[in-house]
């Protein structure tokens, strides 16, 4: 079946819709899952306080594979890889829906993560090749719209499906959308030929992937998922050694995954490190809040999911002011102040308790959504603002990898802290609520560390931010 020529106006429009649908599936899947975790735990015979592996598996797989997506798309063609990515995402969704145990579910999420890792980067690459540079920003802005709709629908839809059907349907709904997407990708995505072969740093990729997986598994193991302390320690040591070995390898190889010269750009260095620490809190909160509302307060899944809409509304309203705020006060001041506010508002979520007025909880979630959105917009922008030419693509891939890795680590750390507090207070009545409250405070305090990182930025009161990229 022949593809529509990429020069066709209709084909270009269909390409945008195709990539937008893939992005929508990913953002919907990411937000619909958190509300369902307590019900999934009950169905699988697990503790609701130890379900973080379901989220960590997807985010970590995505982070691990992002560095290879560009090379794979060049080697085999964007249409072929995008179609395969959608197929893997659908296959992973089917396996998730059929999962009889937590271990099986985690494995299925890995399959989903392989598809998710390729879907948006390869789709973005196809759009970049189909649109001239002056139209690319408008095209990406169109694709980003579903990224806002997915989080808007996800929490409430997930709660409704769990309450009135079963948690399995949060995965089954991906299947018809994905199958249509697979057909449309093969029919309408421009057929790009394989690009001239370029070297791929397989050794560097192996070292980097091993380091990320080992460190994340060690953090997840601290939550008590069956790993002994000795194994956790070994994983941490090997993980750190692999990351150190990657850095030494990158210094001596002519074609590393990420050239060390990238880190000579101060804004990139500070932005990446700030992303890593700030997202420990902002990545953990979407995992913790539904647990607090359902396990701590006893709300129904649909009620809890509907309340999560407050964070989305806050995020969308503040996003419009982010550029003006940075223009007025500069990146350094905005990120320092906002990092403190983010840590404090996460810690304040630990004050939620039974009997608290619902309007006050909604206000807390609304404020969190707004401050979190400001943090994302400013962090993404400052990280890439000084990237030009070929370094822009590498910097963007590196930022995407760090974002997913930080989310994985944030959820793993939150799960470990939550399990520690639960073990400490297990003999006390209402220990689950106490453990959740203490975890919010702890994660909020950890988020404050990002302020120290952003203090290393140069003062830049009047630098125009780069165009927004999809949040995440």
Secondary structure, 3 states (H helix, E strand, C coil): CCCCCCCCHHHHHHHHHHHHHHHHHHHHHHHHHHHHHHHHHHHHCCCHHHCHHHHHHHHHHHHHHHHHHHHHHHHHCHHHHHHHHHHHHHHHHHHHHCCCCHHHHHHHHHHHHHHHHHHHHHHHHHHHHHCCHHHHHHHHHHHHHHHHHHHHHHHHHHHHHHHHCCCCHHHHHHHHHHHHHHHHHHHHCCCCCCCCCCCCCHHHHHHHHHHHHHHHHHHHHCCCCCCCHHHHHHHHHHHHHHHHHHHHHHHHCCCCCCCHHHHHCHHHHHHHHHHHHHHHHHHHHHHHHHHHHHHHCCCCHHHHHHHCHHHHHHHHHHHHHHHHHHHHHCHHHHHHHHHHHHHHHHHHHHHCCCCCCHHHHHHHHHHHHHHHHHHHHHHHHHHHCCCCCHHHHHHHHHHHHHHHHHHHHHHHHHHHHHHHHHHHCCCCCCHHHHHHHHHHHHHHHHHCHHHHHHCCCCCCCCCCCCCCCCCC
